[in-house]
């Protein structure tokens, strides 16, 4: 979404959620009906991305409750990005669910947010009524970062506790910490059944150069839910932020929401 489009966007109520350790999570919230929707952003992204704002607009027009937030070390939230871990970010998502939402929720996770939504859903299974993953990237710290490191980078990580890697979206490299890699190993999901039974929708671009599109197929094989639909888009890349991608995302979300509404109204 371009800057002028963001300026025209009618945002929800901004707020700050303080965690038990004193760190803060910046969020934006819309009051509305349930099922509510929570958007989880990707690695090195934030709550002000085009997909998050599009979902907020969708919820505003529909009268649906909605929350988007910045995970630890991202956007306007407290902490250094380098100190973040998958476990910490998943805990942030659970804290948002517990303290900023009520009743059944649909989680929408982009890239890393797709991993976090799965972890949050496992932690709060009764509260999560549906999932929508956008280029979901479970296990990326191991499979897409550590496994891609050269022997020299792995030695640097062990010796120095961090390694700098190039960022294809920015000029400056960014740090990957040993803590991020080691913590990620405690939350890997693609090595056994994932005990989630809610309706799940996965969208992945087949021109994704960051997260292989076959990840979506692997993920649906591990999820025990029988209600899973995978949409592969031949022309789309990782960000899924083009107008056609946004329209597709909202169409899938609308369909998922109608299904969850029907199930929760019984």
C-alpha positions, 0 to 999 in steps of 0.5 A: 500500500502506497503512503497516500493510501495509508494516509487515507486509511481509517485506522482503529483505536491505537493502544499500548499493551504492557506485558508482565515483564514491563515491555510494551506491545503497540496495537490498533483495535476496532470494536465489533462483532465476533468472530474477531480477527487478529492480524499477525505480521511477518519477520521484520515487518509491522502492523502498518503493512498493506495486508494488515490495513486491508483486513482492518478496512474489511473488518470496519466495513463488515462491523467485525472486531479486529486487532493488529499489533507489532511484535516485540522488537518490531514497529512501535513495540518495545525491545530490540529486534535482535533480542526477539525469538519465535517463542517471544513473538508467539507469547506476544500473540497469545497475550493479545488474544488473552487481553485484547480479544473476547470470544472466537477469533480468526487469526490471519498470519503473514509469513512468520506470522503464519508460524506464530498463528499456528503456535498461538492457536495451539496455545489457545485452541478453544479460542481460535475458530479459524486460520488464514496463512499468507505465505506461511513460514513455519520452521523458517529459522531452521530450514530457510536461515540456519540450513542456508548458512555457510560453514563460516556463518555457522561458526560465526553464529556459535562464536559471536552469538550473531551473524549479519545476513543480507536483506533483499528488502533493505540496503543494510544487513540485519542480525540473526542471533544464536538465540533466535535459531536455538529458540526456533528449534523448540517450536518446529512444527513440520516434523509431526502432526499439528493438533488443530482442527479448525477451518484453515486456509493457506494462500501461497505464491508460486513465485515466492523466492523467500518461502518455497510454495511447497511449504503450504502443501507440507503444512496441510499434510501435518495439520490434522484438520479435515477442513483445509484449502490451499490456494497456489497462485502461479503469478504471485511472489512472497509479499502477496500485496498486489491488488489482485492478491489483496482481493483474493485474500479478502475473498478467502477471508470472507468465505472463511468468516461466513463458515465460522459464523455459521458454526458459532451461531449454532 
